[in-house]
Amino acid sequence: MHINRRQFTTLGLTTIATQIPPATAQNQLSPHTTIKPPRLKIGDTIGLISPAGIIETKDIEDAKQTFTKLGLKIKTGAHILDHNGYLAGTDINRGKDIHAMFVDKSVKAIIAMRGSWGCNRILPLLN
């Protein structure tokens, strides 16, 4: 059997990849790799944040009602109802809400209630 350079490289990389422990392989994922989170289950908690534009109390109540009917619990960001011009609070506080939700092990999903240009403003603040 004759193997050309491309086939040899592909075969070699495939062999090596099967020998790398999963934890090591995950730390070196391509930026084009899609990572899917686990599915939500009844009783899981969803974090609601507003990383950009202002939302109203009614928006939160509607979301809570919808997600509660699906059997999910709701946790809201500390600054979700803040106002700073047309944004839902200061850049720093909106960033803090995102960080708080990622750190909270009870939160299984994060829902941005509203997006807009304000999201771009907080990117440099995110860890």
N, C-alpha and C positions, 0 to 999 in steps of 0.2 A: 504494500500500500504506500503510495506516495503522498506526503503531506507538504503543502507549500507553507511559506512563512506566515501568511495570514491565518491559515487553519491551525498552525502550531501555536501562534500567539493566543488565539481564541481558546484553544484546548488548554493551554497553560494557565490562562487567566481564570478559566472556569474551574480548573482543578484547585488553584490557589484559593479562589473565592469560597469553595466549599470547605476549606480548612480554617477559615478565619472565624473566630467565635462571633456570634451574633452581636454582642455588645460592642466589639471593636468595629464591626462592619457598620453599625448604626451611627457611630460617632463620625464616620467619614462618608456620609451620604452625599450624593450629588445634589446640587441645588435644584435639579429637575425631578428629584424623587418625590413622589406623593406619599405622605405619611397620613394614614387614616386613623383617627382616634377610635377607641372602643365605642360600640353602640350604647346609646342611653338606655337605661332600664327604669321601670317604674320605681319611684322613690329617689332617683338621682336628683342632684341639685344643679340648677342652671344659674349662672351669674349674669345679671343684667347690668350693662354699663352704657354710658353715652360718651364715646371717645371724641365726639365732634360737636354737632349741633344740639341746640336746646331741645329737650323733650318736656312734656307736661305730665302731671300726675295721672291723667286719664290714660296716657300711652302706657304707663307702667301697669296700671290696673287692668287694662285690656290684655297686656302680655301675661300678667299673672294669671288671669282667668283662663286664658287659652292653654298655658302650660300646666296649670293645675288640673284642668280637665284631662290632660294626657297623663296624669299621675306623677308629675314632676314637682319638685320643690323649687322655690325661687329665693335668690339672695340678690339684693341690689347693691350697687356700688355706693360708697359713702357720699360721693359727689354727683350722683346721677341727676339730681334736680338743681344743681348749681347754675348760675347765670353769670356770664362774663361777656358782655357784648352779645354777639350772635352765637357764642359757643357755650357749651354746658360746663362752665367753670374755667379755671385757669388751666394752662397746658400742664403744669406740674400736678394739679389735683386729678386731672383726667388720666394722666400717666400712672398716678398712684392707684387709681381704681383698677386699671389693667393689671398692675403688679400684684395687688391684693388678691385678685381673682385667680391668677396663676399660682400664687403661693398657697392658697386655701385648698387643702387636699379634699375637702368635701365638694368642691365645685367641679363638676364633670364636663361642663360646656360653658362657654362664654358667648353671650349674644350681645352684639352692638345694636342698641336700640335705634341709633341713627348714625349715619356717616356723612362726611363732607370734607371739605378742605382741612378742617380742624384735625383730622386723623394724621395728615402729613406733618403737621406742626409738632406732634408729640413723638414722632419716630425717633429723633435723637435722644429722647428721654427714656426709652425702653431698654431694658436689660435683655 
